[in-house]
Every structure is written in C-alpha cells, then in structure tokens.
Amino acid sequence: MLPRRGPAPPVDRMDNAELARMIESEHPYRGRALFELCDRVGADNDAATKVAMLSRLTSLRQARLFDRVSLAWSAIIALLAAETPHAREEAYAAFGALGVEEQRDMLDYLEVTAIEEAHPRIT
C-alpha cells in the first residue's frame, strides 16, 4: 500500500522557485508541480530555464509516467511544444544532457531523427 499523500498543494498559486524546490525535494506531488511549471514555459523564460534544469535530475529521469516516458522527457517535450526560441534552446540543451541511449529512445518515441525536427503538440 502506498503512503497517504495528504491534500494537494495549490501549485497554481505557487511561484516558479517554489515549484522548483518542490520538485527538487522529491515531494509526493512533484509531478503536479512539474506540470504546472511546464504549463508556463511558453510565456515565461524563467519557467523554461527551470524546467530544463530540473529535467536533468536523476529522480525525474527515473520516474516513469508510462512505458519509456519519464518526467524528464515530459519536461523536454513541454519545452519543445512551447515553440518559443528560448524554450526550444533549453529543450535542446536538456536533451543533450541525456545519455546517448536515452537520446536515441526519445528520438524514436518522438518519431524524428534529430531533436530539432520534433514539434510535439500538447493538448
């Protein structure tokens, strides 16, 4: 049985730094905090920078959402989907920080041969 998490924190009312600290501390609701921060990357360069930095955390690289997709991959995908110059630059750097095998797996998942070709849509 999983431990009780307690009530979800109001991530929509937290600033970027608070969300980043929550994610870094491996809070039980770190996924929710990461998704809130990812929702901001299209309009907030600070959020994009933080998401890219956080995608390098071992804990996010190991936490699977489903199949091969980790929280780190979801962060990189959110950066790509934002389609801003800063977010894409951060996405390329975050992707570059992955190991070669993980890069290959992510490209396969995104069905592209280079990260620059990826233009995922998040709905």
C-alpha positions, -999 to 999 in steps of 0.1 A, spaced: 0 0 0 13 35 -9 16 61 19 -11 87 20 0 119 3 -23 144 20 -40 172 3 -25 185 -30 -7 218 -26 -21 248 -46 6 246 -73 -13 271 -95 -7 298 -68 30 290 -63 58 309 -80 84 292 -102 110 290 -74 86 273 -50 76 248 -77 113 241 -85 120 235 -48 91 211 -45 103 191 -75 139 191 -63 129 178 -29 110 149 -45 78 160 -29 50 134 -34 33 160 -57 64 168 -77 48 156 -109 19 180 -104 44 208 -97 64 200 -128 33 200 -150 23 234 -136 58 248 -143 56 232 -178 23 250 -185 42 283 -180 71 277 -204 55 293 -234 51 327 -217 78 326 -191 115 322 -199 123 317 -162 99 287 -161 115 273 -193 150 276 -178 139 259 -146 121 231 -164 153 224 -185 174 224 -153 150 201 -135 149 177 -164 185 168 -155 175 155 -121 181 117 -117 148 114 -99 129 128 -129 148 107 -154 139 76 -134 103 84 -127 81 69 -155 48 83 -165 42 54 -188 63 30 -209 96 48 -217 83 83 -210 99 98 -179 90 130 -161 123 144 -176 111 135 -211 78 152 -204 96 183 -194 117 183 -226 86 177 -247 68 206 -230 98 229 -238 97 217 -275 59 222 -277 61 258 -264 77 267 -297 95 298 -283 131 304 -292 142 303 -255 122 272 -247 135 253 -277 171 263 -269 166 250 -234 150 218 -248 180 211 -270 204 216 -241 183 194 -218 181 167 -245 219 170 -249 223 162 -212 206 128 -216 228 98 -222 232 86 -258 209 56 -254 182 77 -238 185 103 -266 181 75 -291 150 62 -273 135 97 -270 140 104 -307 124 70 -315 94 79 -293 91 113 -309 94 97 -344 122 120 -355 159 116 -364 170 148 -347 156 167 -318 154 199 -339 128 181 -360 104 174 -331 74 197 -329 51 179 -304 17 192 -296 3 192 -261 -34 194 -258 
